[in-house]
Structures are given as C-alpha cells and as structure tokens.
Amino acid sequence: MSLSLTINGESRASAAANVAALLEEENVKLDANGVAVALNGAVVRKAEWHATALNSGDTLEIVKPFSGG
C-alpha cells in the first residue's frame, strides 16, 4: 500500500510503514550521527523510529548532516 507523504516540502508516495523504513527508502543510514526527524511538527526520537507508524497525509522533515564548504 502506498502512502501519500510530504517529505521536506515535497509530496511523495511511499510504501514505508514506519519512520525507520522511510529513512531507509531515503538512503539515510539509521546509525548515522546528526539525523533528526520531525513528524507532523513533533520530533521523533531515534529510539522510536521503528515504532512510529506513518499514515497517509503525514508531513515529515528529515535533517541530516552533509559535507561541504
């Protein structure tokens, strides 16, 4: 089943059942330092990523570090 999500301001379809699965779809390493996720405006702690279910219409912000100058 495909969910309609807004991820970092972009509408997308996803088959992810929870935050951890979505991060894997987005090629974000679950053990990476500095990754933060907000679901519908509330921060989701790393320890809760696997247990936090996603629903169609959810809005997520994923912040991750990147290198550059």
C-alpha positions in Angstrom: 0.0 0.0 0.0 1.4 3.4 -0.9 1.1 6.4 1.4 1.0 10.0 0.3 3.5 11.9 2.4 5.1 15.3 2.4 8.9 14.9 2.9 10.9 18.0 3.3 8.3 20.0 1.5 7.8 17.6 -1.4 4.8 15.4 -2.0 5.8 11.8 -2.4 4.4 8.3 -2.4 6.0 5.8 0.0 5.4 2.1 1.0 7.2 2.7 4.4 5.2 1.6 7.4 7.3 3.5 9.9 9.9 6.2 10.2 12.8 3.8 10.1 11.6 2.2 6.9 11.1 5.7 5.3 14.7 6.7 6.2 15.9 3.5 4.5 13.9 4.4 1.4 15.6 7.8 1.5 19.0 6.2 1.8 19.6 7.6 5.3 21.7 5.3 7.5 19.8 4.6 10.7 23.0 4.6 12.7 24.3 7.9 11.3 25.0 10.7 13.8 23.2 14.0 13.4 20.0 12.7 11.8 16.8 14.3 13.1 13.2 13.6 12.1 10.0 15.6 12.8 6.6 14.0 12.1 3.7 16.5 11.8 5.8 19.1 13.7 6.9 16.8 16.6 10.4 15.5 16.9 10.6 11.7 16.8 13.5 10.3 18.9 15.8 7.9 17.3 14.8 5.1 19.7 11.2 5.5 18.5 11.8 5.4 14.7 10.9 1.7 14.3 7.7 2.0 16.5 6.4 5.3 14.9 3.9 4.4 12.2 3.3 6.6 9.2 -0.2 7.5 7.8 -1.2 8.9 4.5 -1.1 12.7 4.7 1.7 12.9 7.2 4.3 15.6 6.9 8.0 14.8 7.7 11.1 16.9 7.9 14.4 14.9 7.7 17.5 16.8 8.7 20.9 15.1 8.1 24.4 16.4 8.0 26.3 16.9 4.8 29.8 17.9 4.0 30.7 21.0 2.0 32.2 24.3 2.4 
